[in-house]
Amino acid sequence: MVAKSFNQIEISKSALQHNYKLLKKLSRANTRLLAMVKADAYGHGMLDSARVFQEAGCRDFGVAEIGEAVQLRKSGIDDNIFVFLGFAPGDVPLFFTHEIIPIIYDIESARTLSSEAVTQNKEITVHVKVDCGMTRLGIMPDEFEEFVAVLQTLPGIKYGGLASHYPRADEPNSLHTREQFLRFECLGVSESKVPELVAHTANSGGILYFPDSSCSMVRAGISLYGYYPDGDDGVKRANGEKLQPVMSFKTSVLQVKTVPADTGVSYGHTYVTDRETTVAVLPVGYEDGLSRSLSNKGEVLIHGKRAAIIGRICMNLCMVDVTEIEGVQAGDEVVLLGSQQDEIISGDAIAKLMGSISYEVLCLFGNNNQRTYVE
Ligand SMILES: *Cc1c(COP(=O)(O)O)cnc(C)c1O
């Protein structure tokens, strides 16, 4: 048995389900909603999250690497699974064994898949990634026609769809996103001889802010986990039903002590008390995903009140100022992410202090701590 850690991530299944259903409602009626469950579902747990999405009606899942896809398959996800980051030649048989759909971006991969298909006397469906403006993975639009022509001559390869990815769809007014979508649409149209082709380019920003760019499938990541791709701005802009944050992060106080003014706290004494100060020591540090960049910046909730992180965050410990909070004791609940009584600390607020985005906060917290699932 694994002993329970002080530090616990709580995942709300009902919030995952709510977000899936809301995004489905916001997409066009016939648009498939693929759940991006890479990075262990942005820290929420790939297998458990995928099962919740599946129950909510999801039939398409996206991961980065083949290893994740195989894990999903073995856990009983029998729907479409897409691998977005390519593969090593040695892993090609796994795509056939587990019927996984690779997203390809070079002809060498297609040839490798084709020869395996011939060997196994099977057919494999592939989707083609086109770089319409992200400047990341993908073939360039001017190579697309020729690429597809060659692809369609390869035995055992079924050209099933095309994909692109938006770099700026989290900016609701980005002209770039419209331009990129036009570039993508042109490719789709030229392939109208393949009517069952699945086209997908919208991420969360695309779904929320460019709904007319939905095509036949959209790929939601951060929004499934309850966050807007543009952070607090998105929360403010959203009218009607909102996404619900899914993750909370809780720990408990280890020790409480009162020290006089002029006392240095933690490594380097980067914080020195300016009055008699009551300090609570918490069993959470950068090893648990609480970034060291939050030293002397972050806050936590204790007894429903905010307590500032003082001094440097250590590997497994940090200190907070509880002078103004009555009666704090060892064992009291501490919330690092989520709500306690009337107060709330959001992933966006933490991200802002780190100079980052909610995506990173969720991965750091979720993937470095024990998770429990609640309804
Ligand atoms: C991660 C990812 C997404 C999801 O992006 P969000 O902004 O989290 O919605 C979509 N498509 C691809 C290719 C991705 O890598």
The ligand as a MOL file (V3000), in Angstrom:
LIG
                    3D

  0  0  0     0  0            999 V3000
M  V30 BEGIN CTAB
M  V30 COUNTS 15 15 0 0 0
M  V30 BEGIN ATOM
M  V30 1 C -2.1860 20.4270 -26.9220 0
M  V30 2 C -2.7850 20.5040 -28.2470 0
M  V30 3 C -4.1220 20.9310 -28.4150 0
M  V30 4 C -4.9690 21.4680 -27.3020 0
M  V30 5 O -4.6510 22.8320 -27.0630 0
M  V30 6 P -5.4090 23.6630 -25.9400 0
M  V30 7 O -4.9320 25.0530 -26.1200 0
M  V30 8 O -4.9760 23.0810 -24.6310 0
M  V30 9 O -6.8590 23.4790 -26.1830 0
M  V30 10 C -4.6560 20.8470 -29.6850 0
M  V30 11 N -3.9220 20.4020 -30.7370 0
M  V30 12 C -2.6340 20.0110 -30.6030 0
M  V30 13 C -1.8830 19.5350 -31.8000 0
M  V30 14 C -2.0260 20.0640 -29.3660 0
M  V30 15 O -0.7520 19.6920 -29.2360 0
M  V30 END ATOM
M  V30 BEGIN BOND
M  V30 1 1 1 2
M  V30 2 1 2 3
M  V30 3 2 2 14
M  V30 4 1 3 4
M  V30 5 2 3 10
M  V30 6 1 4 5
M  V30 7 1 5 6
M  V30 8 2 6 7
M  V30 9 1 6 8
M  V30 10 1 6 9
M  V30 11 1 10 11
M  V30 12 2 11 12
M  V30 13 1 12 13
M  V30 14 1 12 14
M  V30 15 1 14 15
M  V30 END BOND
M  V30 END CTAB
M  END
